[in-house]
Amino acid sequence: MKQRLLRAALIGVCAVLLTGCGSIMGRTTMQDGHTYYPGVRNDMARVSGSGSYDYDFLTRSRAFIDLPFSLLADTLYAPVDYFHGPYDGKRTPDEETAPRR
């Protein structure tokens, strides 16, 4: 009984650690300016191999496993993304503090 509980806890911890990894990476490396669902876009680019890097099997498998979790996390972050605006990375600090039109 204790082994089953320990195994379930270990699987749960691993699932939590994988949750939304693509969402975090997608929001910290915003180069393409997509505001909504950047984690899903990031995971799909890794799975399809359409990035600038040639990802190995392990990286693609991890991105494939993370895809539904990134979808869930990006859906939960959608209101924040709506108010945050586009992640274009081209705005100056003065433009960031100025009110939007």
DOLUM-792798 format. One line per 10 residues: number of its first residue (from 1); their letters; for each residue x, y, z of N, C-alpha, C, O, CB. Coordinates in steps of 0.02 Angstrom, whole numbers, plus 50000, padded with zeros to 5 digits. Atoms other than C-alpha are relative to their C-alpha. Glycine has a CB too. Example, Ala and Ser with C-alpha at 12.3 -4.5 7.8 and 13.67 -1.06 7.14 Angstrom:
REM DOLUM-792798
1	as	50045/49941/50000/50615/49775/50390/50045/50060/50000/50097/50059/50033/49950/50001/50062 ~ 49958/49941/49997/50684/49947/50357/49961/50055/50037/49986/50110/50045/50020/50023/49929 $
***
This chain:
REM DOLUM-792798
1	mkqrllraal	50041/49940/50000/50000/50000/50000/50043/50063/50000/50029/50111/49964/49953/50000/50060 ~ 49956/49942/49997/50140/50121/50044/50038/50010/49935/50050/50066/49914/50048/49994/50058 ~ 49964/49994/50064/50232/50081/49883/49954/50030/49946/49976/50069/49905/50026/49931/49977 ~ 50048/49972/50049/50076/50120/49781/49992/50075/50011/49990/50114/49963/49932/49964/50006 ~ 50007/49929/49984/50055/50285/49871/50063/50039/49981/50058/50094/49954/49985/50009/50075 ~ 49937/49968/50019/50239/50328/49847/50007/50006/49925/50028/50057/49899/50059/49962/50030 ~ 49997/49999/50074/50231/50282/49663/49952/50052/49971/49970/50088/49925/49984/49930/49972 ~ 50048/49950/50024/50074/50387/49638/50024/50071/50015/50015/50116/49974/49931/49988/50033 ~ 49974/49934/49984/50155/50534/49727/50057/50019/49954/50062/50077/49933/50023/50002/50073 ~ 49945/49987/50045/50310/50519/49619/49975/50018/49930/50001/50064/49898/50047/49939/49997 $
11	igvcavlltg	50029/49984/50065/50207/50516/49460/49966/50068/50001/49971/50106/49953/49949/49945/49979 ~ 50032/49935/49994/50108/50665/49522/50050/50057/50001/50039/50109/49969/49958/50003/50063 ~ 49947/49948/49999/50266/50765/49559/50030/50009/49931/50042/50065/49909/50055/49981/50051 ~ 49972/49995/50068/50336/50724/49387/49951/50035/49953/49971/50075/49911/50016/49930/49972 ~ 50050/49967/50042/50173/50778/49305/49997/50075/50014/49989/50115/49968/49931/49969/50011 ~ 50001/49929/49983/50174/50943/49400/50062/50035/49974/50058/50092/49951/49995/50009/50076 ~ 49939/49970/50026/50354/50975/49351/49998/50010/49925/50030/50056/49899/50060/49958/50019 ~ 50006/49993/50072/50310/50950/49169/49947/50050/49979/49946/50073/49922/49985/49933/49968 ~ 50058/49959/50017/50155/51058/49176/50021/50070/49978/50053/50107/50015/49953/50005/50059 ~ 49990/49933/50025/50166/51212/49068/50071/50020/49985/50086/50080/49980/49973/50047/50048 $
21	cgsimgrttm	49930/49983/50015/50351/51202/49031/50005/50039/49935/50041/50089/49932/50043/49936/49996 ~ 49999/49963/50064/50320/51257/48852/49969/50069/50007/49988/50115/49971/49962/49961/49948 ~ 50030/49935/49989/50211/51398/48916/50050/50050/50029/50051/50108/50009/49939/49994/50046 ~ 49949/49956/49970/50351/51469/49022/50053/50016/49948/50073/50074/49941/50031/49967/50062 ~ 49948/49988/50050/50479/51446/48884/49974/50045/49944/50010/50088/49919/50024/49934/49970 ~ 50029/49959/50053/50361/51523/48756/49994/50073/50019/49999/50117/49976/49933/49973/49981 ~ 50007/49931/49978/50337/51678/48861/50067/50033/50014/50071/50094/50014/49957/50003/50062 ~ 49935/49970/49986/50520/51703/48901/50043/50009/49938/50093/50045/49941/50037/49959/50051 ~ 49961/49995/50061/50585/51685/48723/49959/50029/49943/49967/50008/49886/50029/49932/49980 ~ 50045/49973/50051/50455/51788/48630/50037/50036/49945/50058/50093/49953/49950/50048/50033 $
31	qdghtyypgv	49965/49970/50056/50536/51821/48463/49953/50013/49942/49966/50056/49901/50057/49956/49978 ~ 50043/49994/50058/50391/51803/48344/49940/50046/50012/49903/50060/49964/49975/49933/49980 ~ 50053/49952/49987/50267/51920/48430/49931/49970/50010/49883/50008/50016/49997/50047/49946 ~ 50066/50030/49989/50125/51794/48454/49980/50009/50073/50019/49992/50118/50001/49925/49980 ~ 50022/49987/49933/50024/51842/48605/49965/49940/50031/49978/49924/50089/49953/50059/50001 ~ 50040/50053/49972/49907/51695/48627/50031/49932/49985/50056/49919/49931/49929/50003/49973 ~ 49977/50069/50004/49957/51514/48658/50073/49993/49977/50087/49955/49931/49955/49961/49953 ~ 49930/50006/50020/50146/51538/48645/50031/49933/50021/50076/49908/49987/50041/50056/50030 ~ 49974/50065/49979/50178/51376/48741/49983/49945/49951/50024/49901/49937/49975/49983/50068 ~ 50021/50050/50049/50078/51273/48618/50040/50009/49936/50061/49960/49905/49924/50005/49986 $
41	rndmarvsgs	49961/49986/50060/50167/51358/48473/50072/49975/50009/50102/49947/49963/50000/50075/49983 ~ 49932/50021/49986/50334/51323/48555/50005/49923/49998/50051/49896/49968/50023/50026/50069 ~ 49999/50074/50001/50293/51139/48585/49989/49972/49930/50022/49924/49911/49946/49973/50047 ~ 50012/50024/50068/50225/51116/48409/50062/50010/49956/50076/49968/49913/49940/50036/49969 ~ 49938/49989/50039/50384/51192/48336/50052/49947/50017/50089/49925/49974/50028/50071/50013 ~ 49952/50052/49980/50488/51069/48437/49980/49931/49974/50022/49893/49950/50007/49998/50076 ~ 50023/50066/50023/50380/50919/48391/50008/49993/49925/50030/49941/49900/49927/49989/50021 ~ 49996/50004/50073/50374/50961/48206/50070/50010/49974/50084/49995/49916/49954/50051/49969 ~ 49931/49990/50022/50558/51006/48201/50008/50060/49955/50056/50064/49916/50025/49940/49965 ~ 49997/49943/50044/50523/51172/48116/50041/50057/50029/50041/50112/50002/49931/50025/49984 $
51	gsydydfltr	49958/49948/49971/50641/51269/48229/50068/50004/49967/50082/49968/49919/50008/49988/50075 ~ 49933/49992/50029/50817/51324/48195/50047/49945/50024/50103/49939/49999/50028/50069/50017 ~ 49959/50054/49973/50884/51177/48295/49972/49932/49979/49913/49926/49965/50005/50004/50077 ~ 50022/50067/50015/50877/50992/48256/49993/49963/50067/50042/49941/50096/50050/49962/49952 ~ 50012/50029/49935/50796/50921/48413/50004/49924/49996/49984/49893/49947/49932/50022/50028 ~ 49995/50072/49998/50830/50743/48465/49934/49969/50022/49886/50004/50037/50057/49979/50048 ~ 50061/50036/49985/50701/50610/48503/49974/50016/50071/49914/50023/50081/50012/49924/49993 ~ 50020/49988/49931/50700/50643/48691/49967/50069/50008/49917/50076/50042/50060/49995/50047 ~ 50028/49932/49996/50667/50830/48670/49932/50002/49967/49886/50034/49992/50047/50050/49968 ~ 50065/50001/50035/50527/50799/48545/49948/49962/50041/49890/49982/50044/50008/49968/49931 $
61	srafidlpfs	50047/50039/49959/50449/50667/48658/49976/50041/50060/49917/50040/50077/50033/49935/50024 ~ 50018/49959/49943/50453/50784/48807/49952/50056/49980/49905/50072/50016/50063/50029/50034 ~ 50044/49947/50025/50374/50923/48705/49931/49972/49983/49880/50005/49994/50030/50035/49938 ~ 50064/50032/50016/50239/50803/48645/49960/49985/50063/49899/49994/50065/50011/49935/49960 ~ 50033/50014/49936/50200/50751/48824/49976/50065/50032/49923/50067/50063/50047/49962/50048 ~ 50016/49936/49969/50199/50933/48879/49945/50038/49963/49916/50085/49991/50062/50043/50003 ~ 50047/49963/50041/50082/50990/48740/49931/50009/50032/49907/50066/50033/49991/49964/49934 ~ 50066/49988/49969/49914/50959/48830/50005/50044/50062/49960/50083/50076/49967/49934/50018 ~ 49992/49958/49941/49982/51038/48989/50012/50073/49981/49987/50118/50014/50058/49974/50043 ~ 49989/49932/50024/50042/51190/48892/49934/50030/49974/49922/50089/49983/50053/50001/49945 $
71	lladtlyapv	50065/49977/50023/49871/51202/48812/49957/50023/50059/49925/50076/50056/49963/49944/49960 ~ 50038/49981/49941/49790/51205/48983/50029/50063/50032/49991/50108/50050/50001/49942/50051 ~ 49969/49941/49970/49916/51330/49053/49989/50062/49958/49974/50115/49985/50075/49988/50011 ~ 50011/49942/50044/49901/51444/48901/49928/50023/50002/49914/50083/49996/50020/49983/49929 ~ 50070/49981/49994/49712/51440/48916/49988/50038/50065/49951/50087/50066/49954/49938/49997 ~ 50007/49964/49937/49725/51492/49098/50034/50068/49998/50012/50115/50031/50028/49958/50057 ~ 49963/49937/50005/49850/51629/49052/49970/50047/49947/49995/50103/49939/50073/49987/49983 ~ 50028/49960/50054/49741/51696/48909/49977/50070/50023/49990/50118/49988/49942/49964/49968 ~ 50018/49932/49979/49666/51841/49010/50061/50044/50014/50060/50103/49999/49956/49997/50062 ~ 49938/49962/49988/49840/51894/49065/50031/50020/49934/50055/50077/49927/50050/49958/50042 $
81	dyfhgpydgk	49972/49985/50066/49900/51884/48885/49960/50055/49965/49988/50096/49929/50002/49938/49957 ~ 50043/49950/50032/49752/51989/48829/50018/50070/50026/50024/50118/49987/49926/49986/50014 ~ 49985/49935/49972/49795/52131/48948/50074/50018/49993/50092/50077/49996/49981/50001/50073 ~ 49929/49987/50007/49983/52113/48926/50016/50030/49932/50060/50073/49927/50041/49937/50010 ~ 49987/49975/50067/49978/52146/48740/50048/49956/49962/50069/49904/49987/50027/50071/50003 ~ 49956/50041/50041/50089/52082/48601/50071/49997/50029/50097/50047/50054/50002/50025/49929 ~ 49931/50011/49978/50258/52010/48646/50046/50013/49941/50076/49966/49915/50010/49929/50029 ~ 49959/49989/50060/50351/52095/48506/50073/50014/50017/50116/50004/49975/49972/50058/49961 ~ 49932/49988/49980/50507/52143/48603/50032/50060/49965/50092/50071/49972/50041/49940/49986 ~ 49973/49944/50037/50527/52297/48493/49982/50068/50030/50001/50120/50004/49976/49997/49928 $
91	rtpdeetapr	50019/49937/49970/50452/52427/48608/50056/50027/50044/50092/49988/50076/49936/49992/50041 ~ 49949/49968/49958/50566/52550/48696/49971/50007/50071/49911/50001/50079/50021/50069/49972 ~ 50026/49991/49932/50553/52578/48885/49950/50057/50006/49904/50053/50046/50057/50011/50048 ~ 50048/49945/49997/50464/52744/48854/49932/49978/49973/49880/49999/50000/50026/50060/49959 ~ 50063/50023/50028/50333/52658/48748/49965/49951/50046/49903/49945/50045/50012/49967/49933 ~ 50030/50048/49954/50306/52525/48881/49961/50035/50055/49910/50009/50078/50053/49955/50030 ~ 50035/49964/49947/50254/52655/49010/49946/50045/49973/49903/50067/50012/50050/50040/50041 ~ 50051/49957/50030/50149/52757/48889/49934/49963/49995/49934/49902/49985/50023/50026/49931 ~ 50065/50034/50007/49962/52721/48884/49989/49977/49929/50011/50008/49881/49943/50047/50021 ~ 50014/50028/50066/49903/52613/48741/49940/50034/49969/49895/50056/50004/49989/49924/50004 $
101	r	50056/49970/50036/49787/52680/48608/49951/49948/49978/49901/49963/49947/50024/50040/49940 $
***
